[in-house]
């Protein structure tokens, strides 16, 4: 489940179910088998499909980066760091490979469809979500906050 838009533009509702229905969507992540090693490690490795990678990159750029850039703290190099954060994500998601025990193949159908069992799907989700890094200000950088009127409020060094 991923948010449909940046937090700032998501409609708020006192009913959490209504809010969830309107603000979140499912992203189905698909992968293909890169290799099966039944001799040395008894493992199988999966790589994300091009469509899954593109969907994750679009989400990262259009929603995650907007959310992390909207933090109340600002510093001089914030925009280039957001861009660098996105570039690192692109590299990470393109090279993402999930390795697991070969028994994962038992859950797959003959055509390769299916879901990883025994909590492996949740593990894959967690591994992918860990690629979404926060934006942290550099050490020693001057940071200022904005009050609700958008005016400079406080300067930290």
C-alpha positions as CSV (number, residue, x, y, z in Angstrom):
1,X,0.0,0.0,0.0
2,X,1.4,3.3,-1.1
3,X,0.0,6.8,-0.8
4,X,-1.6,8.2,-4.0
5,X,-0.2,11.7,-3.5
6,X,2.2,13.6,-1.3
7,X,1.0,14.0,2.3
8,X,0.4,17.7,1.9
9,X,-2.4,17.2,-0.7
10,X,-4.0,14.0,0.7
11,X,-7.5,14.6,1.9
12,X,-8.0,14.1,5.6
13,X,-11.1,12.4,7.0
14,X,-12.1,11.6,10.6
15,X,-13.0,8.1,9.4
16,X,-9.7,6.2,8.9
17,X,-11.3,3.7,6.6
18,X,-12.5,6.4,4.2
19,X,-9.2,8.1,4.4
20,X,-7.4,4.8,3.5
21,X,-9.7,4.1,0.6
22,X,-9.1,7.5,-1.0
23,X,-5.5,8.0,-0.1
24,X,-3.8,4.7,-0.7
25,X,-3.4,2.2,-3.5
26,X,-1.9,-1.2,-4.0
27,X,1.3,-1.6,-6.0
28,X,1.8,-5.1,-7.2
29,X,5.5,-5.9,-7.4
30,X,6.5,-8.5,-9.9
31,X,9.9,-10.2,-10.3
32,X,11.5,-12.9,-12.4
33,X,13.9,-15.6,-11.5
34,X,17.5,-14.6,-12.1
35,X,19.1,-17.9,-11.1
36,X,18.4,-21.1,-9.1
37,X,21.3,-22.6,-7.3
38,X,20.3,-26.1,-6.1
39,X,23.9,-27.3,-5.7
40,X,25.9,-24.9,-3.5
41,X,23.4,-22.7,-1.7
42,X,20.0,-24.2,-2.4
43,X,18.7,-20.7,-3.2
44,X,16.8,-18.8,-5.8
45,X,17.3,-15.1,-6.7
46,X,14.6,-12.8,-8.0
47,X,15.0,-9.4,-9.9
48,X,12.2,-6.9,-10.2
49,X,10.5,-6.5,-13.6
50,X,11.0,-3.4,-15.6
51,X,7.4,-2.3,-15.0
52,X,7.8,-2.8,-11.2
53,X,11.0,-0.8,-11.2
54,X,9.5,2.0,-13.3
55,X,6.4,2.2,-10.9
56,X,8.7,2.4,-7.9
57,X,10.9,5.0,-9.4
58,X,7.8,7.1,-10.3
59,X,6.4,6.8,-6.8
60,X,9.8,7.7,-5.3
61,X,10.1,10.8,-7.5
62,X,6.5,12.1,-7.5
63,X,5.6,11.3,-3.9
64,X,8.5,10.2,-1.6
65,X,10.8,13.0,-2.8
66,X,8.1,15.6,-2.5
67,X,7.3,14.5,1.0
68,X,10.9,14.5,2.2
69,X,11.5,17.9,0.5
70,X,8.5,19.3,2.4
71,X,10.2,18.9,5.8
72,X,10.1,22.0,7.9
73,X,13.9,22.2,7.9
74,X,15.7,23.9,5.0
75,X,19.3,24.3,4.1
76,X,21.2,25.7,1.1
77,X,21.8,22.4,-0.6
78,X,18.4,20.8,0.0
79,X,17.2,20.5,-3.6
80,X,20.4,19.0,-4.9
81,X,20.3,16.5,-2.0
82,X,16.8,15.5,-2.9
83,X,17.9,14.9,-6.5
84,X,20.9,12.9,-5.3
85,X,18.5,10.9,-3.0
86,X,16.4,10.0,-6.0
87,X,19.5,9.0,-8.1
88,X,20.6,6.7,-5.3
89,X,17.1,5.2,-5.2
90,X,17.2,4.6,-9.0
91,X,20.5,2.7,-8.6
92,X,19.3,0.7,-5.6
93,X,16.0,-0.4,-7.1
94,X,17.6,-1.3,-10.5
95,X,20.2,-3.5,-8.7
96,X,17.7,-4.9,-6.2
97,X,17.9,-8.7,-6.1
98,X,16.0,-10.8,-3.5
99,X,17.6,-14.2,-2.6
100,X,15.7,-16.8,-0.6
101,X,15.7,-20.6,-0.1
102,X,14.8,-22.6,-3.1
103,X,11.6,-23.9,-1.4
104,X,10.1,-20.6,-2.5
105,X,9.7,-22.2,-6.0
106,X,7.1,-24.6,-4.5
107,X,4.6,-21.7,-4.1
108,X,4.9,-20.7,-7.8
109,X,2.7,-22.1,-10.5
110,X,4.0,-23.6,-13.7
111,X,3.7,-20.3,-15.5
112,X,5.7,-18.6,-12.8
113,X,2.7,-16.8,-11.2
114,X,2.1,-16.8,-7.5
115,X,3.2,-15.2,-4.3
116,X,6.1,-16.1,-2.0
117,X,4.9,-17.9,1.1
118,X,6.1,-18.2,4.7
119,X,6.3,-14.4,5.2
120,X,8.7,-14.0,2.3
121,X,6.4,-11.5,0.5
122,X,6.4,-9.3,3.6
123,X,10.2,-9.6,3.7
124,X,10.5,-8.5,0.1
125,X,8.1,-5.6,0.8
126,X,10.2,-4.5,3.8
127,X,13.4,-4.8,1.8
128,X,12.0,-2.6,-1.0
129,X,10.6,-0.1,1.5
130,X,14.0,0.2,3.1
131,X,15.3,1.6,-0.2
132,X,13.1,4.7,0.5
133,X,15.7,6.7,2.5
134,X,14.9,9.8,4.6
135,X,16.5,13.1,3.7
136,X,18.8,14.2,6.4
137,X,20.5,17.6,6.6
138,X,24.3,17.5,6.4
139,X,26.2,17.8,9.7
140,X,27.0,21.3,10.6
141,X,24.8,22.7,8.0
142,X,22.9,25.9,8.8
143,X,19.2,25.0,9.0
144,X,16.2,27.3,9.2
145,X,12.6,26.5,9.8
146,X,9.5,28.3,8.5
147,X,6.6,29.3,10.6
148,X,3.0,28.7,9.3
149,X,3.1,31.9,7.3
150,X,6.1,30.6,5.4
151,X,8.5,33.3,6.9
152,X,11.9,32.4,8.1
153,X,11.5,31.6,11.8
154,X,14.6,30.1,13.3
155,X,18.2,29.5,12.3
156,X,20.2,26.6,13.6
157,X,23.9,26.0,13.0
